[in-house]
Amino acid sequence: MRKAITIATRRKVWTSFAAIMAVALFCALIVYPNLPSAVPGSSFFNKFFPRLGLDLQGGSHLEYQADLSSIPSADQESALGGVRDVIERRVNAFGVSEPLVQTSGQNRLIVELAGIKDVNEAIKKIGETPLLEFKEQEITGPVALTPEQQAEAKQYNLDQYQKAKEITGRLNNGEDFAVLAKEFSDDPGSKELGGDLGFAKRGTFVPEFEKAIFDDMQVGQITQEPIKSDFGYHIIKKEEVRGEGENLEVKSSHILRLTKDEIYNTDPNSQNQNWINTKLSGKNLKSASVQFDPTTGQPSVNLEFDDEGRELFAEITKRNLQKPVGIFLDGEAISIPTVQDEITQGTAIISGNFNINEAKLLAQRLNAGALPVPIELISQQTVGPSLGKISLQKSLLAGLIGLIVVCLFMLAYYRLFGLIAILALLIYAMISFAIFELWPVTLTLSGIAGFILSIGMAVDANVLIFERSREELMNGKPLATSIEEGFTRAWASILDSNVSSLITCAILAWFGSSLIKGFAISLAIGILVSMFTAVTVSRTFLRLINGRWFSKRLWLFTFKDLVRKEDK
């Protein structure tokens, strides 16, 4: 017995136990639905919540088929991706919880709208052909505001300042800058990029913004007081610095809250500017592609127009030298480049501080408005919220009943071993649900099925360990030695079964539909957590009971009389 105890000293065992309890407590706080504000850290833990798929909270599953017959085969994948991006931007406008838009096969698009109220309006909006427009600025005279407008502007500016302070507070509590920028920023050029403005030299931004990032802030710092400019209130994060002297560049991100000064243009010396349509549109754009500067390797987007577009673009660039030209997709600006030269050859380059992913995304969006890719709704499935609620209740009830039955069996058959397995299963459940919320994983009926199946696999690992340990006890070996031998001999079988299951999950997730992917991901998470709980949690708990007191009461582990002569 002493030899077995030296394998894992009591100090190490208790250290492992404390670490397991700390992990379990952290996960329990994540899973707990709504901690009281008096609990330390409640603002962090309460921001996590389970995300439910449309089959649990109601919604619609739409399947579209894209007509790619007029698209060259080399461009079909990019064209389909562009349409997917346009649809995703459209459905996000409905305020749907966790919308899913993905391609399937060579010409299919799957759209899942959980919690959607007006399905017909969504279908109508999704099916519209993407509209790509090139606009220039119309400059009119100064705007004189009425007293009512001035009072409204003052109150609006105060509200925007308070909103900016609220966002800053959320950032200080650990929330992600890019996520908040996508949700709250009023800057169309950087909103979809999480507020990212890329690298820029002095002279690029307005003076107030430039002073902050070049002179006042440190790398990684977020402004605690909103920076006011002619555009509104900026919450700025200084990301990175490169170069020196005249070549010094700063990478920054910002969240912009527009003020009425910008919306109404209240400065009497300024001019009101509106975007107006030109005759140039997506039908004149032959293609958009990513290319790289041969000297710097910096990615940019190349535009190629047809004959009519070449003439229109030449006129636009001639009258807008050193002025911005807006490119709008579905009424939202996706790029506002400044014209550097008159362009008469029918090709143009949009350059800037792009990374490769940003350049690809812009090219994809431009192609979405240029390439004629009509889509047709071929399948629609709608789940009502009441039906989704019933499905959720029944699935949770089924899972609870299954868990209780498994726990009773383990307790009745394996006795103290079974009690330890139940404790490990509870920790397993908390860790799994915490991962679902932290990831986050959108739970569907198939996902819950995968989780319930993983419970069985977690129990299976414990069964292998317990049976091996009982065999060693029956052979007359001491309790501590039997426990260690049980884990050692069962590990190969546990590893083989779980690795083969993980390979199956990977295949299902790679090739399966959204429902199958949900099942595979939930099952894979459950398998990985079950390996941790079986090998680490159960083992630690068993090592805590390998003392002499339990060695004299082996009936706690099995029905058979295993009391040895030396223990009498």
N, C-alpha and C positions, 0 to 999 in steps of 0.2 A: 504493500500500500504506500509506503514512504517513497519508493522509487517512482510510483505513478504520480504522486503529488508533486515531486520535483519537476515533472514535465511542464507543469503550469503552476507557478507559485501563486500563493494566495493574493499577494500584492497585485500581480498582473491581472488576476481574475477580477478582483474588485475594481481595478482601473477600467477594465473592459466593461464591467457592469455599469459603472458611472457614466462612461461614454455612451453606452446604449440608451440609458435612461435620459441623457441630455438630448440625444437625437429624437427619441420618442416624444419628449416634452415639446421640442421645437415643432415637430410635425403635427402634434395635437393642437398647438396654437394656430398653425396654418389652417387645419381642417375645421377648427371650431368656427361656427357660422358668423358670430359677431361678438368680439370681445368687448366688455365694458371699457369706456374711455379711461377709467381709473387704472386699468392694467398697464404696466409699463410696456411700451412698444406696440400698443394696440393699433396705432395708425399704420404701422408696417404690416402687421398680420391681417388686418381687416381689409386690405386691398386685394387679397386673394379670394377667389370664389370659384365654385365649379361652373364650367361652361357646358351647356347642354346643347346637343344637336337638335335638328328639326323634328326628329321622330320622338323626342322627349318633351319639347316645349311647343311643338306645332310649327308649321311653315310649309314651304313648297320645294319640291325637287324638280328642276326643269332640265331637260336635255335638248340641246340644239345640234343641228347639223349644218356645217358651213359649206358653202359652194365654192370650191377652190379650182374649178375647171378652167377659169380664165387666168390663173396665177401660174407662172413658171414653177416647175417642180422644185427648183432650188430655193424659191422664195416662199413656198407654202408653209413651212414650219414657222417662219418669222411672221407671216401674215396671220396665221392662226393665233400665235402668241400676242400679236398686236390687238386682235379682236378681243382676246381674253382680258387684256389689260383695260380696254375701253369698257367692257362689261363690268369689270370689277370696280372701276371708278364710278360707274353709274349706280350699281347696287349699294355702294357705300353711302350714297346720298340719301338712301331710304332709312338710314339709321338702324339697319338690321344688325342683330347680335351675331357676331362671328359668321359673316357670309362666306361661302365657299365657292370659288370660281376656278375651275381647272379644266385642262384639255384631256381628252380621252381618245386614244387611237390617233388616226391621221386627220380626222375632220369633225370630231365631236367635242362639244363643250358642255360641261356639267355645272349647273348653278344651283346651289342650295341656299335657301333664304329662311333661316330660322326666326320665327316670331313675326313674319311679315303679315301686315294687315290687309293691304290692298294688292292682291296678287295680279289682278288684271292690269293695273297701272304699271306694276313692275315689268310685266311681260311686254307691254307696249313700249316702255322706255328702253328695255334691253334690246328689242328688235329693231330699233332705229339705226339707220346707216350712220357710222361715225362722220361727223362734220368737221373738216379741217379748214381753218380760215387764216388768212394773213391780213393783219390789220395795222393801220398807222394811226398816229395821234392827230386828233383834231384840236387845234388851239383856238380858244375863244377869249373874250375879254375878261377882265376881273369880275368876280362874283361879289355882289353886295348882299349880305344876309340881313334878314329881318330880325328884330329884337327876339322874337320867338325862336328863330333858328339859332341865334347866338346863345340863348339860354339853354337850348337843347344840346348844342355843341359842348357847352361848359359841363353840363351834367354827364353827357356821354363820355367826355374825356376823363372825368373823375371815376366813372364806372370802369373804364378801360384800365386806368391806373390801378384800381383795386384788384381787378382781375389779374393784372400782371403780377401784383404782389402775392396773390393767392397761388399763382403758378410757381413763383419763386419758392414759396413755402413748401409746395409739394416736391420740388426739386431738392430742397434741403432735407426732406424726409426720405430721400433715396429713390424717388421715381425717375424713370428713364427720360432723358432730355428729348431723344428722337421721338418717343411715343407721344409726349406732350406737345411737341412741335406739330406733329401730324394732326393732332386733335384740335389745337387752339390757335395755331399761327394763321395770320391773315396775309402772309406773303405767298402768293401762288407759285413763285419761282423756286422756293426752297421747301415749301410745306411737305410735298410728297417725298422729299429727300431727308425728312427728319430735321429740317432747319439747316442742313449743311450748306455752307456758302463756299466751300473749297478754300484753296490758297489764294491770297490776293496781296498785291503790293500797295504801298501808300498811294493815295489818289483815286482808289477804286470806290470807296464808300463815302457817305456824307461825313462831315468833320466830327460830329459827336461820336458816331460809331467808330470812326478810325482812331480817334484819341483813346477810346476805351481799350481797343484790342492791341494797339501798338505801344501805348505809353502807360496805361494805368493797370492793366490786368496781367496776372501770371498764367502760365500754361495750366490748364485744368480748372481754372477759376470760373465761377458763374457770378454775374453781377447780382448783388443783393438789392440794389436800387435800380428800377427800370431806367434805361437811358432814353431820353426824349430827343426825337429828331423831327424833321418836317413830315416824316412818314407816320410817326406814332411812337409807341413805347416799345423798346427792344429789351428782351431778356437775352443776354449774350453769354456764350461759353467759348473761351479761348482754347482751341483744341491742340494746336501744334505750331511750331516755328521752324523755318528753314532759311538758309542763306544768311548773308550779312550785308551791311551797308545798303547800297542802292538795290541789291538783289534780295533784301530781306522780305520774306513773305510770311503771312500769318494765316493759318487755317482756323476758321471760326464757324459757329452755328448760332442761329438766333431764333427766337419766337417773337413775332411782331403782332402787336395789338394796334390796329389802325385807330386813329382819333378822328374826330369831326373836322379838325384842321385840315386833314388830308382829304376826307370825304367831301366836305363843303368848300375846301380851299379858302379859308377865312382871311388869309393874308391879302389885303387890298392891293398890294404890289405884285402879287403872283397872278398866274393865269390858270384858268380851268382847262384841263386836258381830258379828252374822251377818246376811246378807241373807236375807230370807224372802219367799216369793211372796205377792202379793196376788191377788185375783180378776180384777184388771184386766190385760188382755193385748192383743195386736195385733188381735184380732178386734173390739175395742171402739174402735179408733182409725180414724176415717173418713179422715183425711188429715193430712199434715204439709207445711207450706209455709214458704218463706222470706219474711219481711216486714222492713220497715225502719222504724226509729224516725223519726217525722216531724220531730223536733227535732234529733237528733244524726246521723241517717242510718246508725246502727249496725244491722247485720243481726241478726235473731233468728229463731227457729223457732217457728211457730205450730202448736199441736196442736188438733184438733177431734175430739171423741168422740161416739159415738152416745148414745142415751138411757140405756142401761144403764151405759155408760162414764162418763157425766156424774155419775150417782149414786155410782158406785164411786170416782171421782176426788175427789168432794167429801168423802167419808168419809176417804180417804187423806190429803188435804191438811189436814183438820181435826185429825187426830191426829198430824200430823208438822210442825206449824208450827215454822219455824226449824231444821228437820232435813232431811237429804238423802233424796231418793227416787231409787233407782237404776233406770235403763232399760237392760235387757240384751237383746242380740240374739245368739241362739245361745249363751247362757250367758256372754257377754262384755259387760262394761259399755261402753256407747257414750256415755252421759251420766249424770252424777250431780248434778242441780240441787238447790239448797236451796229448800224451800218458804217463800215469803215471806208468803202470805196463803191463807186458805181460798178455794178456787175452786169455785163452784157452777153456773157457766153452761155448763159443757161445753167450754170453750176455755181453753187455757193457752199461755203464752209462755215459751220457754226462752231466756233472755238470757245474755249473757256477753261476753267479749272475742273474739267471732267475727270472722273476715274473711269475705268473701262465699263463698269456696270451702269453708271449714269449715262454714258454715251450710248450704250446698247439700248437702254430704256427709252431715251429720247428718239433714237432712230426707229424703234419699234412703234412708238406712238405716232410718229409722223407717217410711217407706212400704213398704220391702221386707218388713217384718214385718207390715204392716197390710193390704196389698193381696193378694188371692188370685191368685198367678201360678204355677200348676203348670207344671213343665217335663217334657218327655219326651225320652229319649235316642233319637235317630233314626239316628245313625251312630257307629261306633267302629272305629278303625284302630289297631292295636298293632304297634310295631316293637321287636323284641328287641334287647338290648344287643350281642349278637354280630353281628347283621345291621347295626346302626348302625356298629359298629367296621369291618366290611368295607366299608361304603359310604364311610366317612371315608378309609380307606386307598386305595380305588380312585379316589376323587375327587382326593385329593392326588397320587397317582401320575399320573393323567391330566393334572393341571395342571402337574406337574413335566416330564413328557414334552413337553407342548405348549410350555412355556417353553424347554426345551433346543432343540427343533426351530426355534423362532422365532429364538433366539440364533444358532444355526449358520447359518441362512439370512442373517440380517443381517450376520454376520461374513464369510460367503463372498461376498455380493453387494456389500455396501457397504464392506467392508474397515475402514479406520480409523473411518469414520462408524459402521459397524456395532458396533465395539467401544465407542464412546461411547454408542450406543443401549443396549447391554447394561448398562453401568454405570448409566445413567439408569433402566433397568428394575429393577435391583436396589434402587436407592434408592426407586423407586416402590413396590416390593413391601413394603419395610420401613415406609414411611410409611403405606401402606394398612392393613397388619396392626396397626400401632400405633393407628391410629384405631379399628379394630374393637374393640380391647381397652380403649381409653380411653373410648369412647362410653358403655357397651359395646354392640356389635352381636351378637345371637345368630346364630351361623353355622348355616345349614342347607345341604342339597345345592343348593337353588336359589340361595342366597346365594353359595356357592362358584362356581356356574356364572356368576353375574353378575360375580364378580371375575375369572374367567378370560376372560370376554368383554371386560372392560375392559382386560386386557393387550393384546388385539388392537388395541383402539382407541388405546392408548398407543403401540404400534408404528406404527400408521397415521399418527399425528401426526409421528413421526420420519421415516417414509418420505416424507411430503409435503415436509418441510424438506430432507431429503437430496437428493431429486430436483431440487428447485428450486435447491439449491446446486450440484449437478453441472451443471445446465443453464448456470448462470452461468460455471462453470469452462470448459465447452466453448465458450462465446462469447468466451473469452480474457480474462476479468476476473481480477484478482488473487484469491488465496485468501481474504484477510480480507474483501474486498468481496463475494465470492461467498457467504460464510457469512451476512453481514448481509442481503444481498438475498434469500437463501433463506428466512430467517425472516420477513422483511417480506412477501414474496409468498405464503408458505404460511399466514400467520396468518389471513387471511380464511376460507380453506377449513377450517382447524382449528376456528375459532370457530363457523362455521355448523354443522358436523357435530356438535360437542359440545353446543351449545345445543339443537339439535333432539333429540338423545338425552336430554338432561336433562329436556326437556319430556315426552318419553315416559315417563321414569322417574317423574316427578311424577304423571302420570295413573295409572300402574300402582300406585304406592304409595297413592294416594287411593282408588281404586275396587277394587283387587285384594284377594284373600284373603291370609292370613298368609304363605303360601309365595311368592306373587307379590310381596308387599311386601318380603320378604327379598331376593329377586332384584333388585328395583328399587333398594332402598337400597344394596346392595353395588355394583351397577353405577354408581349416581350417585356414590358415594364414589370409586370407581375412576376415573371420568371426570374428576372435579375434580382428583384427584391427578395423573392423566396429563397434564392441561393444565399443571400446575405443573412436572412433570418435563420435559416436552417443551420448554416455552417458557423455563423458568428453568435447570434443571439441564443439559439438553443444550446450550443456548446458551452457558452459562458454560464447559462443558468444551471446546466448539469454539473459543471465543475464546482459550482457553489454548494452542491449537495453531496459531494463525494467524501464527506467526513465519516468518522467512525460511527456516529449515531445512526446515519442512514445505512451504513454497511451491516448493522445488526438487525435491520428491518427490511430485508429484501422483499418481503411480501408487498411492500409499497410499489414495487416495480412489476410484479408478475403474480399470477394466481398460484404458481407452483411453489412448493416449499424448497427454498434454496439456502436455508440456514446451514452454514458450514460448521464442522466440528470445532474449528478453532475460535468461532464466534460465540459458542454456547457458554 
